[in-house]
Amino acid sequence: MSAPSVTAIIPVFNDRPSLEAALPVSLETLAKITDDFEIIVAEDGSTDGSAEYVREFGTKNPKIRLFHSDTRLGRGTALNRAIREAKGTIVCYYDVDLATDMQHLPELVAAIENGADIATGSRLLPKSDIKRTGGREIASRSYNFLVRTILGSRLFDHQCGFKAFNKATILPVLPTIRSNHWFWDTELLVRAQKAGFTVTEFPVKWRAGKGTTVRVKDVFGMGSAILQLWWQIHVSKD
C-alpha cells in the first residue's frame, strides 16, 4: 500500500522566529511519513518579514508553498483557503510554535489513513502531557466544558492547533463555517460531528508557547461565540 499524499499547513501571523525553527523540523518529520508531501505556509498579513523568509526558503525546497495576504484575513479564512488549494489527500495543520510535539504527526496522519474524517490532538485527555499556566488551564477546561454542554460535542479539546482531515470529506463543510478567526477550530469540529463525520481525538504532549495570555475579553468572546453557533444550528438552521 502506497503512502498517502500529505499537505501540512502552518498558519502564520508575525511569527518569523518560530517559522524559522518550524520549517526545518516540518520537512524532517514529514519526510519520515511519506515522500509525497508539501508544506503550505498560510501567511496572513505579517509585517515582520515572514513572507520574505518563506519565499527565500522555498527557492531551496520546492515542497514549500507560500499563501500570502497583504491584509489580515483571519486565521480561519487563511486555513479555509489553504485547505481548498492543498494537493494532498490528507491535510493537516499545526501551530507555528510547535506547541504540540511533532512526534505525534505520524499518528495524526495515520488516523486519517485508517478511516477517520478528522483527527485532532487533545490536551485534556487523561494521558495528555501538558504544561501551561493555571489561568490558561482553567479557561481552557471551562471553555471546552461549555462546548460539550451547549453544543453537544463529544470531544474534550476543540482548540488544540494540531488537526488533520480527509480533504475530500471536509471540503463541503468549509463553506458552512462562519468564524474567520480563533473559533474556526471549534465550529468545524461541531459542524462535522453533527454531519455524522468520524472524529478521532488522541492525547498529545503540549507545551504553551511564549507570550500567550488569557484576557477577560477573550473569555467573554468565547461564550458569545458558543451561543451564536448554538443559535445558528438550532434556531436559524444555518
PyMOL commands that set and color helices and strands:
alter all, ss='L'
color gray80, all
select helices_A, chain A and resi 16-31+50-60+75-85+102-113+134-151+167-176+184-194+216-234
alter helices_A, ss='H'
color red, helices_A
select strands_A, chain A and resi 6-12+37-44+64-69+90-94+118-122+129-131+162-166+199-203+205-207
alter strands_A, ss='S'
color yellow, strands_A
deselect
rebuild
show_as cartoon
